Amino acid sequence: FTNEPVFSWLYKNDADWLRDNSPPLKTLRRKYDLVDWSARDTEFSTKIRLLAAELKSAPGRPIFVSPTLLKRKLKIDSYFKKPTKIPRMVAALERESETFDDYAIRRIEWGVEECKLKGIVPRFDQFIALTGISKRCQGYHPAVAKKFKQALLS
């Protein structure tokens, strides 16, 4: 209806007549998906892999490569509302993300390299300050504690 006051009056006063004499509602049906999910899935799973490799090999103090960081950097968080359409992205994100243990071990290895470059032999507390791996953390993660002890002995 182009005449809104007339439509309102009819709707209030004779809704049955208006319903019977109005044209049928058009239903829009898309015959295709607006997004090529397969292509997007392939493209971003590759981007996830490349970004994770770049972040893990970046110079300086290691960065925790978490699923959240990868999604934020690539601006793909909204795609994960439909995980069934992006199985390769979900798998790539799971495969490329680090666990805390992996990250802590990478930081310890970085700390050892830093000490070698500077030519210093750190004390226990200095190495904790450099790597950021506390005694408490080592208590909860045996693999990290083992790597930490090996690093101090080397």
C-alpha positions as CSV (number, residue, x, y, z in Angstrom):
1,F,0.0,0.0,0.0
2,T,1.3,3.4,-0.9
3,N,-1.3,5.3,1.1
4,E,-0.4,4.6,4.7
5,P,-3.4,6.3,6.5
6,V,-5.8,4.3,4.3
7,F,-4.0,1.0,5.1
8,S,-4.0,1.8,8.8
9,W,-7.8,2.6,8.8
10,L,-8.6,-0.6,6.9
11,Y,-6.3,-2.7,9.1
12,K,-8.1,-1.3,12.3
13,N,-11.6,-1.4,10.9
14,D,-11.8,-4.2,8.4
15,A,-8.8,-6.5,8.7
16,D,-10.6,-9.5,7.1
17,W,-11.5,-7.6,4.0
18,L,-7.9,-6.2,3.8
19,R,-6.4,-9.7,4.1
20,D,-8.8,-11.1,1.5
21,N,-8.2,-8.4,-1.1
22,S,-4.4,-7.9,-0.6
23,P,-2.0,-9.4,-3.1
24,P,-0.2,-12.5,-1.9
25,L,3.1,-11.9,-0.1
26,K,6.2,-12.5,-2.2
27,T,8.6,-15.1,-0.8
28,L,12.2,-14.6,-1.8
29,R,14.1,-17.8,-2.3
30,R,17.8,-17.9,-3.1
31,K,18.8,-20.6,-5.5
32,Y,22.4,-20.3,-4.5
33,D,24.6,-19.4,-1.5
34,L,25.8,-15.8,-1.5
35,V,29.2,-17.1,-0.1
36,D,31.4,-19.7,-1.7
37,W,32.2,-21.4,1.6
38,S,34.5,-24.0,0.0
39,A,36.7,-21.4,-1.5
40,R,36.7,-19.3,1.6
41,D,37.4,-22.4,3.7
42,T,40.5,-23.2,1.6
43,E,41.7,-19.7,1.4
44,F,41.6,-19.0,5.1
45,S,42.9,-22.3,6.2
46,T,46.0,-21.5,4.2
47,K,46.1,-18.0,5.7
48,I,45.8,-19.5,9.2
49,R,48.8,-21.8,8.6
50,L,50.9,-19.0,7.2
51,L,50.1,-16.5,10.0
52,A,50.8,-19.1,12.7
53,A,54.2,-19.9,11.1
54,E,55.0,-16.2,10.9
55,L,54.0,-15.6,14.5
56,K,56.0,-18.6,15.8
57,S,59.2,-17.5,13.9
58,A,58.9,-13.8,14.7
59,P,62.0,-12.3,16.2
60,G,62.0,-11.2,19.8
61,R,60.0,-12.6,22.8
62,P,57.7,-15.4,21.6
63,I,54.0,-14.7,21.2
64,F,51.3,-17.1,22.3
65,V,49.6,-18.4,19.1
66,S,46.1,-18.9,20.4
67,P,42.9,-19.6,18.4
68,T,41.7,-16.2,19.5
69,L,44.8,-14.4,18.3
70,L,44.7,-16.1,14.9
71,K,41.0,-15.3,14.4
72,R,41.5,-11.7,15.5
73,K,44.5,-11.0,13.2
74,L,42.7,-12.5,10.2
75,K,39.3,-10.9,11.2
76,I,37.5,-14.3,10.7
77,D,35.8,-14.7,14.1
78,S,32.3,-14.4,12.6
79,Y,32.9,-17.3,10.2
80,F,33.1,-19.7,13.2
81,K,29.4,-19.2,13.9
82,K,28.9,-21.8,11.1
83,P,31.6,-24.3,11.8
84,T,30.0,-27.0,9.6
85,K,30.7,-24.8,6.5
86,I,34.4,-24.3,7.3
87,P,35.8,-27.7,8.4
88,R,39.3,-27.0,7.0
89,M,39.5,-23.7,8.8
90,V,38.5,-25.3,12.1
91,A,41.1,-28.1,11.6
92,A,43.8,-25.6,10.7
93,L,43.0,-23.4,13.7
94,E,43.1,-26.5,16.0
95,R,46.4,-27.7,14.4
96,E,48.2,-24.4,14.3
97,S,47.2,-23.1,17.8
98,E,49.6,-23.7,20.6
99,T,48.9,-25.3,23.9
100,F,50.3,-23.5,27.0
101,D,52.9,-26.2,27.3
102,D,54.1,-25.7,23.7
103,Y,54.3,-22.0,24.2
104,A,56.1,-22.2,27.6
105,I,58.7,-24.6,26.1
106,R,59.2,-22.2,23.1
107,R,59.8,-19.4,25.6
108,I,62.3,-21.4,27.5
109,E,64.1,-22.2,24.3
110,W,64.1,-18.5,23.4
111,G,65.5,-17.7,26.8
112,V,68.4,-20.1,26.3
113,E,69.2,-18.5,23.0
114,E,69.0,-15.0,24.5
115,C,71.4,-16.0,27.2
116,K,73.8,-17.5,24.7
117,L,73.7,-14.4,22.5
118,K,74.4,-12.1,25.5
119,G,77.0,-14.5,26.9
120,I,75.5,-14.8,30.3
121,V,74.8,-17.6,32.7
122,P,71.6,-16.6,34.5
123,R,70.7,-17.6,38.0
124,F,67.4,-19.5,38.6
125,D,65.4,-16.3,39.4
126,Q,67.0,-14.4,36.5
127,F,65.9,-17.1,34.1
128,I,62.4,-17.0,35.5
129,A,62.3,-13.2,35.0
130,L,63.6,-13.6,31.4
131,T,61.2,-16.3,30.3
132,G,58.2,-15.5,32.5
133,I,57.8,-19.1,33.5
134,S,57.1,-19.1,37.3
135,K,57.7,-21.8,39.8
136,R,53.9,-22.1,40.2
137,C,53.5,-22.7,36.5
138,Q,56.2,-25.3,36.5
139,G,54.4,-27.1,39.3
140,Y,51.2,-27.4,37.2
141,H,53.0,-28.4,34.0
142,P,55.6,-31.2,34.4
143,A,56.8,-31.0,30.8
144,V,57.6,-27.3,31.2
145,A,59.4,-27.9,34.6
146,K,61.5,-30.6,32.9
147,K,62.5,-28.3,30.0
148,F,63.2,-25.5,32.5
149,K,65.6,-27.7,34.5
150,Q,67.3,-28.9,31.3
151,A,67.7,-25.3,30.1
152,L,69.3,-24.2,33.4
153,L,71.8,-27.1,33.3
154,S,72.8,-26.3,29.7
